[in-house]
Amino acid sequence: MVPEATPKFSLFLLIFRSLSLLPEASSIGQTSTPKAYLLTRQLPDKSSIPGLLGRRNAIDSLKMLPQRIVRTSALRNSLAVARRAPIAQRRAYLPTHYADKKTLDEKYPDPPTMTAAEDPGMNGGYINPPRIKRQHRDPYAQWWDPQERRNFGEPVHEDNDVLGIFSPWDYTWTTTGPGLIMISTFVATFLGVCGLVYLNYPDRPSYPREFEGGLEKELGGPGAVRARTEGDEEP
């Protein structure tokens, strides 16, 4: 069994054959001038016609060599793309006995449809436990979860987010009267402390600044409002 030639080996073989068919330097040097050599090429003997044709074919092959390389690479890329499987087939391929519609319907059937009388809560027929907030349960009972006051495997209400122990709904820590008393006490205490500080805080000692001549000239001349000068009354 002959192994298949690689693209690099085929390219090297093509170049070698083309170079072997080129005219040798000795045959060109036999003529005295290039013109004589051209005449000999224009008027070949019958015996040299196959050789000239082979040389021309070799020269044409060398000229077409870049185009052949480009065509070969493009053909190779197109074949590689054609051999690729679709993305869905490569990533999500499942055997028929797994991906068949009948099998999927048996394993994952559609949810049953219920009437309004059968499902008054519109929750798929789920039976909710009593709507009791966790904070109203006995904090000293032997709960499986002492923080949430819940036992293991106990069904959860569909509104568990508002019935949990940390829910702010159903505020029972204090009533309106005691709450107002506490807020009023805080406000009165804060204002009383501010008043005591204001009455007992010492003022900063300061003296009115005096300027020579009251800066009469600098502020606009006679008739302008001047600054304080020596001898003016205390403000």
DRENLUMVEX-428460 format. One record per atom (N, C-alpha, C): x, y, z. Coordinates in steps of 0.05 Angstrom, whole numbers, padded with zeros to 5 digits, always signed. Layout:
N
XYZ;...
//
This chain:
235
+00017-00024+00000;+00000+00000+00000;+00018+00025+00000;+00015+00042-00020;+00031+00066-00023;+00019+00088-00007;+00034+00101+00011;+00023+00123+00028;+00016+00147+00011;-00004+00161+00019;-00012+00185+00005;+00008+00208+00009;+00015+00221-00013;+00035+00243-00012;+00024+00267+00002;+00040+00279+00019;+00031+00303+00033;+00032+00327+00014;+00019+00349+00020;+00020+00373+00002;+00048+00384-00001;+00064+00384+00020;+00091+00395+00018;+00108+00377+00000;+00105+00351+00002;+00121+00333-00015;+00112+00335-00044;+00086+00338-00050;+00077+00342-00077;+00087+00368-00089;+00088+00389-00074;+00099+00415-00083;+00128+00412-00090;+00144+00399-00073;+00172+00395-00078;+00177+00378-00103;+00160+00358-00107;+00163+00341-00131;+00157+00356-00156;+00136+00373-00155;+00129+00389-00179;+00151+00409-00186;+00164+00422-00166;+00186+00440-00172;+00210+00425-00183;+00216+00402-00173;+00239+00386-00182;+00235+00378-00211;+00211+00369-00218;+00206+00361-00246;+00207+00384-00265;+00197+00408-00256;+00198+00431-00273;+00227+00440-00278;+00244+00439-00257;+00272+00447-00261;+00287+00427-00278;+00280+00402-00277;+00294+00382-00293;+00287+00385-00323;+00265+00398-00330;+00257+00401-00358;+00266+00427-00370;+00279+00445-00354;+00289+00470-00365;+00312+00466-00384;+00317+00484-00403;+00340+00480-00421;+00366+00484-00407;+00386+00468-00413;+00411+00469-00400;+00428+00492-00411;+00448+00500-00396;+00465+00523-00404;+00482+00516-00427;+00490+00490-00430;+00507+00481-00451;+00494+00484-00478;+00467+00477-00478;+00452+00479-00504;+00449+00508-00512;+00448+00526-00493;+00445+00554-00500;+00472+00565-00510;+00494+00555-00497;+00520+00565-00504;+00530+00555-00531;+00518+00535-00543;+00526+00525-00569;+00522+00545-00591;+00502+00562-00589;+00498+00582-00609;+00515+00606-00603;+00523+00620-00624;+00541+00643-00621;+00529+00667-00608;+00503+00672-00614;+00490+00696-00604;+00462+00689-00594;+00451+00706-00578;+00423+00701-00569;+00404+00700-00593;+00410+00717-00614;+00392+00717-00637;+00393+00690-00651;+00417+00678-00653;+00419+00652-00666;+00404+00631-00649;+00406+00634-00622;+00391+00615-00605;+00362+00618-00609;+00352+00643-00612;+00323+00646-00617;+00315+00635-00644;+00333+00637-00664;+00327+00625-00690;+00325+00595-00689;+00343+00584-00673;+00342+00555-00670;+00317+00546-00656;+00306+00563-00638;+00281+00557-00624;+00258+00561-00642;+00260+00581-00660;+00238+00586-00678;+00236+00565-00700;+00259+00554-00708;+00259+00534-00730;+00271+00508-00719;+00256+00494-00702;+00266+00469-00690;+00265+00446-00709;+00282+00427-00703;+00281+00402-00718;+00257+00385-00709;+00250+00366-00725;+00228+00349-00718;+00234+00332-00693;+00260+00325-00691;+00267+00309-00668;+00267+00324-00641;+00270+00351-00643;+00271+00367-00618;+00244+00379-00610;+00224+00374-00626;+00197+00386-00620;+00186+00375-00594;+00187+00349-00588;+00177+00340-00562;+00192+00352-00538;+00219+00356-00541;+00234+00369-00520;+00226+00398-00515;+00221+00413-00537;+00213+00440-00534;+00185+00442-00521;+00168+00424-00529;+00141+00424-00517;+00143+00418-00487;+00160+00400-00480;+00164+00393-00452;+00174+00417-00436;+00193+00432-00449;+00204+00455-00435;+00183+00477-00431;+00167+00481-00452;+00146+00501-00450;+00125+00494-00428;+00119+00468-00428;+00100+00459-00407;+00112+00463-00379;+00139+00459-00377;+00152+00463-00351;+00151+00492-00343;+00156+00510-00362;+00156+00539-00357;+00127+00548-00349;+00107+00538-00364;+00079+00544-00357;+00072+00534-00329;+00083+00511-00322;+00077+00500-00296;+00088+00517-00274;+00113+00528-00279;+00125+00546-00259;+00109+00571-00256;+00099+00582-00279;+00083+00606-00278;+00057+00602-00263;+00045+00579-00266;+00019+00573-00253;+00022+00562-00225;+00047+00559-00215;+00052+00547-00189;+00039+00562-00166;+00041+00590-00165;+00028+00604-00142;-00002+00600-00142;-00015+00600-00167;-00044+00597-00168;-00052+00569-00159;-00035+00549-00165;-00042+00522-00157;-00040+00519-00126;-00020+00533-00115;-00017+00532-00085;-00041+00544-00072;-00051+00567-00082;-00074+00581-00071;-00099+00563-00074;-00102+00551-00098;-00125+00534-00102;-00125+00510-00083;-00101+00498-00080;-00099+00475-00062;-00106+00481-00033;-00096+00505-00023;-00103+00512+00004;-00133+00518+00007;-00144+00532-00013;-00173+00538-00011;-00189+00512-00012;-00181+00493-00029;-00196+00468-00031;-00194+00452-00005;-00170+00453+00007;-00166+00439+00033;-00184+00451+00055;-00185+00478+00055;-00202+00491+00075;-00232+00485+00071;-00240+00485+00046;-00268+00479+00040;-00276+00451+00048;-00257+00432+00043;-00263+00404+00051;-00264+00401+00081;-00246+00416+00095;-00246+00414+00124;-00272+00426+00135;-00282+00447+00123;-00307+00459+00132;-00330+00441+00126;-00329+00428+00103;-00351+00410+00095;-00353+00385+00113;-00330+00377+00124;-00330+00353+00141;-00339+00358+00169;-00341+00384+00177;-00349+00390+00204;-00379+00385+00208;-00386+00375+00231;-00414+00370+00238;-00426+00396+00248;-00452+00398+00246;-00465+00422+00257;-00460+00426+00287;-00462+00451+00296;-00455+00457+00324;-00475+00442+00342;-00500+00442+00335;-00520+00428+00352;-00514+00398+00354;-00504+00387+00331;-00498+00358+00331;-00473+00352+00347;-00453+00371+00346;-00428+00366+00361;-00431+00371+00390;-00448+00390+00399;-00450+00397+00427;-00473+00384+00441;-00495+00379+00427;-00519+00369+00440;-00528+00343+00428;-00509+00325+00421;-00517+00300+00408;-00526+00281+00429;-00549+00269+00425;-00559+00249+00443;-00570+00226+00426;-00568+00201+00436;-00579+00179+00420;-00609+00182+00417;-00620+00167+00398;-00649+00169+00392;-00666+00161+00416;-00657+00140+00430;-00674+00131+00453;-00674+00150+00476;-00656+00172+00474;-00657+00193+00495;-00670+00218+00484;-00666+00225+00459;-00676+00250+00448;-00702+00247+00433;-00713+00223+00432;-00739+00220+00418;-00761+00235+00433;-00779+00246+00418;-00801+00262+00430;-00819+00245+00447;-00824+00220+00439;-00840+00203+00455;-00827+00197+00482;-00801+00192+00481;-00787+00186+00506;-00786+00210+00525;-00782+00234+00513;-00782+00258+00529;-00810+00264+00542;-00831+00258+00526;-00858+00262+00537;-00864+00243+00560;-00853+00218+00558;-00857+00199+00580;-00841+00207+00605;-00817+00217+00602;-00801+00223+00625;-00808+00250+00637;-00815+00269+00619;-00821+00296+00628;-00848+00305+00618;-00869+00294+00629;-00896+00301+00619;-00904+00330+00626;-00922+00340+00611;-00932+00367+00616;-00948+00368+00642;-00948+00390+00657;-00963+00391+00682;-00993+00389+00677;-01007+00375+00695;-01036+00371+00690;-01051+00398+00692;-01070+00401+00675;-01087+00425+00676;-01110+00419+00695;-01116+00439+00712;-01137+00437+00732;-01157+00459+00729;-01181+00454+00737;-01202+00474+00735;-01200+00493+00759;-01216+00514+00758;-01216+00534+00779;-01226+00522+00805;-01244+00503+00804;-01254+00490+00828;-01233+00472+00841;-01218+00458+00824;-01197+00441+00834;-01172+00456+00844;-01168+00479+00833;-01144+00495+00840;-01153+00524+00846;-01165+00528+00869;-01175+00555+00875;-01152+00575+00880;-01129+00565+00891;-01107+00583+00896;-01089+00588+00872;-01095+00575+00850;-01079+00578+00825;-01049+00573+00830;-01044+00552+00845;-01016+00545+00852;-01010+00515+00846;-01025+00504+00826;-01020+00477+00819;-01030+00456+00838;-01049+00463+00855;-01060+00445+00874;-01043+00441+00899;-01024+00459+00904;-01007+00457+00927;-01023+00463+00953;-01020+00446+00973;-01035+00449+00998;-01016+00464+01017;-01024+00489+01024;-01008+00505+01042;-01013+00498+01071;-00992+00500+01088;-00997+00497+01117;-01011+00522+01127;-01019+00522+01152;-01032+00546+01163;-01014+00571+01161;-01027+00594+01155;-01012+00619+01151;-01006+00631+01179;-00984+00622+01191;-00976+00632+01217;-00947+00641+01215;-00942+00665+01224;-00915+00676+01223;-00897+00662+01243;-00872+00658+01236;-00854+00642+01253;-00849+00656+01280;-00851+00682+01281;-00845+00695+01306;-00866+00690+01327;-00890+00681+01318;-00911+00675+01337;-00910+00647+01348;-00891+00631+01338;-00888+00604+01349;-00872+00605+01376;-00874+00582+01390;-00861+00581+01416;-00831+00581+01413;-00817+00601+01424;-00788+00603+01420;-00773+00582+01437;-00786+00570+01456;-00772+00550+01474;-00778+00522+01466;-00793+00517+01445;-00799+00490+01436;-00774+00477+01423;-00774+00451+01421;-00751+00436+01410;-00754+00435+01379;-00746+00457+01367;-00748+00459+01338;-00722+00447+01325;-00725+00436+01302;-00702+00426+01287;-00684+00450+01278;-00697+00472+01270;-00683+00497+01264;-00692+00518+01284;-00677+00521+01306;-00687+00540+01327;-00690+00569+01317;-00673+00577+01299;-00675+00605+01290;-00700+00610+01274;-00707+00592+01255;-00731+00596+01240;-00756+00583+01253;-00751+00568+01275;-00773+00555+01289;-00788+00537+01270;-00773+00518+01259;-00784+00500+01238;-00772+00473+01242;-00789+00452+01237;-00780+00424+01239;-00771+00414+01211;-00755+00392+01212;-00745+00380+01188;-00768+00368+01171;-00768+00373+01145;-00789+00362+01128;-00816+00376+01130;-00818+00397+01145;-00844+00411+01148;-00850+00426+01122;-00874+00424+01112;-00881+00438+01087;-00880+00468+01092;-00872+00482+01070;-00868+00511+01072;-00892+00525+01058;-00901+00546+01069;-00922+00562+01057;-00911+00576+01032;-00929+00580+01012;-00920+00593+00988;-00913+00623+00993;-00922+00635+01015;-00914+00662+01022;-00894+00662+01045;-00875+00643+01043;-00855+00640+01064;-00837+00665+01067;-00835+00680+01045;-00817+00704+01046;-00828+00725+01065;-00855+00726+01069;-00866+00745+01088;-00874+00733+01114;-00871+00707+01116;-00877+00693+01141;-00852+00684+01157;-00828+00690+01146;-00804+00682+01160;-00799+00698+01185;-00779+00690+01200;-00773+00702+01225;-00762+00730+01222;-00749+00736+01199;-00737+00762+01195;-00755+00781+01178;-00779+00773+01173;-00797+00790+01158;-00807+00814+01175;-00807+00838+01164;-00817+00861+01180;-00847+00863+01182;-00861+00846+01167;-00890+00846+01167;-00901+00837+01194;-00923+00848+01202;-00936+00842+01228;-00918+00850+01251;-00913+00877+01252;-00895+00887+01273;-00909+00886+01300;-00897+00872+01319;-00909+00868+01345;-00891+00875+01368;-00869+00889+01363;-00850+00895+01384;-00860+00916+01404;-00875+00934+01394;-00887+00955+01411;-00912+00965+01398;-00927+00982+01414;-00952+00993+01403;-00948+01023+01398;-00969+01036+01389;-00967+01064+01381;-00960+01083+01404;-00974+01079+01427;-00970+01096+01450;-00941+01095+01461;-00931+01072+01468;-00903+01071+01477;-00883+01080+01456;-00889+01076+01431;-00871+01085+01410;-00869+01115+01409;-00892+01129+01411;-00891+01159+01411;-00877+01169+01436;-00880+01156+01459;-00867+01165+01483;-00836+01163+01480;-00827+01141+01469;-00798+01137+01465;-00787+01158+01446;-00801+01163+01424;-00791+01183+01404;-00790+01211+01417;-00811+01218+01432;-00812+01245+01445;-00790+01247+01465;-00784+01227+01480;-00763+01228+01500;-00736+01233+01487;-00731+01220+01465;-00706+01223+01450;-00703+01252+01440;-00724+01263+01428;-00723+01291+01417;-00719+01311+01440;-00733+01308+01462;-00730+01327+01485;-00702+01325+01497;-00692+01302+01499;-00665+01299+01511;-00644+01312+01493;-00646+01308+01467;-00627+01319+01448;-00628+01350+01448;-00652+01362+01447;-00654+01391+01448;-00645+01402+01475;-00650+01389+01497;-00641+01398+01523;-00611+01399+01525;-00598+01379+01515;-00568+01378+01516;-00557+01401+01498;-00569+01406+01475;-00560+01428+01458;-00564+01455+01472;-00586+01459+01486;-00590+01484+01501;-00570+01489+01523;-00564+01468+01538;-00544+01470+01559;-00517+01477+01549;-00509+01465+01527;-00483+01471+01515;-00483+01500+01505;-00505+01510+01494;-00505+01537+01484;-00503+01558+01506;-00515+01552+01529;-00515+01571+01551;-00488+01571+01566;-00474+01549+01567;-00450+01547+01583;-00424+01548+01566;-00426+01548+01540;-00402+01548+01524;-00389+01576+01524;-00364+01579+01531;-00352+01607+01532;-00349+01618+01504;-00355+01645+01503;-00351+01659+01477;-00322+01664+01472;-00315+01667+01447;-00287+01673+01439;-00281+01703+01444;-00261+01710+01459;-00255+01739+01462;-00246+01752+01436;-00259+01774+01429;-00252+01788+01404;-00256+01818+01408;-00241+01834+01393;-00242+01863+01395;-00246+01874+01367;-00262+01896+01365;-00266+01908+01339;-00240+01920+01327;-00236+01915+01302;-00211+01924+01289;-00215+01954+01281;-00193+01969+01284;-00194+01998+01277;-00173+02004+01256;-00179+02022+01238;-00161+02030+01216;-00156+02060+01218;-00133+02067+01209;-00124+02095+01210;-00141+02112+01190;-00154+02132+01200;-00170+02149+01183;-00195+02136+01173;-00201+02111+01182;-00224+02097+01172;-00223+02089+01143;-00198+02089+01132;-00194+02082+01103;-00213+02098+01085;-00216+02124+01093;-00235+02141+01077;-00226+02144+01048;-00200+02148+01044;-00190+02152+01017;-00191+02126+01001;-00184+02104+01014;-00184+02079+01000;-00212+02069+00993;-00232+02077+01008;-00259+02068+01003;-00275+02087+00985;-00263+02108+00975;-00278+02125+00956;-00277+02154+00962;-00265+02163+00983;-00264+02192+00989;-00285+02202+01007;-00287+02228+01010;-00308+02240+01028;-00336+02231+01020;-00352+02225+01040;-00380+02217+01035;-00383+02187+01032;-00362+02172+01029;-00364+02143+01027;-00366+02130+01055;-00377+02107+01056;-00379+02092+01082;-00351+02083+01089;-00340+02093+01111;-00313+02087+01119;-00313+02064+01139;-00289+02055+01144;-00285+02033+01164;-00283+02045+01192;-00281+02028+01212;-00280+02037+01240;-00252+02049+01245;-00253+02071+01259;-00228+02085+01266;-00227+02090+01296;-00204+02098+01305;-00200+02103+01334;-00219+02125+01344;-00232+02121+01367;-00250+02141+01378;-00279+02135+01372;-00286+02116+01354;-00314+02110+01348;-00326+02096+01372;-00353+02097+01374;-00367+02084+01395;-00365+02053+01392;-00369+02040+01415;-00369+02011+01415;-00393+02000+01400;-00391+01981+01384;-00414+01970+01369;-00434+01956+01387;
//
